[in-house]
């Protein structure tokens, strides 16, 4: 169940720019000035890692929805597994957003 060509192109178009799925009111892309000059690069690296984790988790959520839509006839078999993955990804995203605060 790989990505179709159109899904791959959409993913590249969507994720090569700043993610619209990450809420702009978090201001995680605007914080550039840190008080301690030594901790600045470290905090910058942590923020980049967290935003990258959020993007991957959101991509997993998008792919899970896409795969279920593509394989409608398997809906009864995959429904339970899909919702387990969906709940796990949502919980993981909540945890990552809390880490950003």
N, C-alpha and C positions, 0 to 999 in steps of 0.2 A: 504494500500500500504506500508507494512513494508519491511524491508530489507530481501532479500533472504539469505540463509545460506552462499553462496559463497560471496555475497556482504559484509556480516558481517565479515567474515574471512579476506577478502581483506582490509576492513576498519581497523580492528585491526592490521593487519600486517603493513599497511601504516602509521598509526598514533601513534604506540607505540614508534617509533623512532623520531628523529628530522625531522620536516616536510621539504620535498624537495620543497614544493610549496612556502615556504617563501624564498625569494631571499637571497642567501648567501652574496651578496654584501652589504646588509643592516648592516651586522655585529652586529645584535641584540643579537646573542648568544655569542659573544666574548667580549662584554663590561662588565667587572667585576669590574674595579677600578673606584670608584667615589671619587671626591675630598673631600667631606665632609663625615666623617664617620657616622654621624647621618642620613643623607639623603640617604645613600647607600641602606639600606634595603627597604626604601620606594620606591625608583626608581626601584629597582629590582622587587618589587611587581607590580608596574605599568607596567613594561615591560612584566612580565609574564602574566598579565591580557590581555594586548593588543595582545600578540602572541597567547594566548588562544582564544580570540575573532576572530582573523584571521583564526585560524584552524577551528573554528565552522562555520564561514561564508564560507570558502572553502568547508567544508563538505556539507553544505546546497546546495551550487552550484553543487557539484558532485552528490548529491542525486536528485536534480531537473533534471539534465541531465539523470540520471539513470532511474528515474520514467517515464520520457517522452519516453525513449527508450523502456522500458518494455511495455508501454501502447500505442503502435503505433496506434491502431485503434481508440483511443480517441484523436488523434492529433488535429483534428479540434476544439474540445471543449476546450482542455487544452492549445492550442498554445498561445493564448493571455495571459492567467494567467501565463504560464511558462515564457514568455518573460518579463512580469512585474516583476516577482520574480527575474529573471536573472538580469535585470537592477538594481533592488534594491540591490541585493547582490553585484554586481560589484561596485556600488556607495558606499556601506558600506565598502567594502574592500579598495577602494581608500582613504576614510576618515581614516580608521585605519592605513594605511601605512603613511599618512600624520602625524598622531599622533605619530608614531614612530620616525619621523624626528624631 
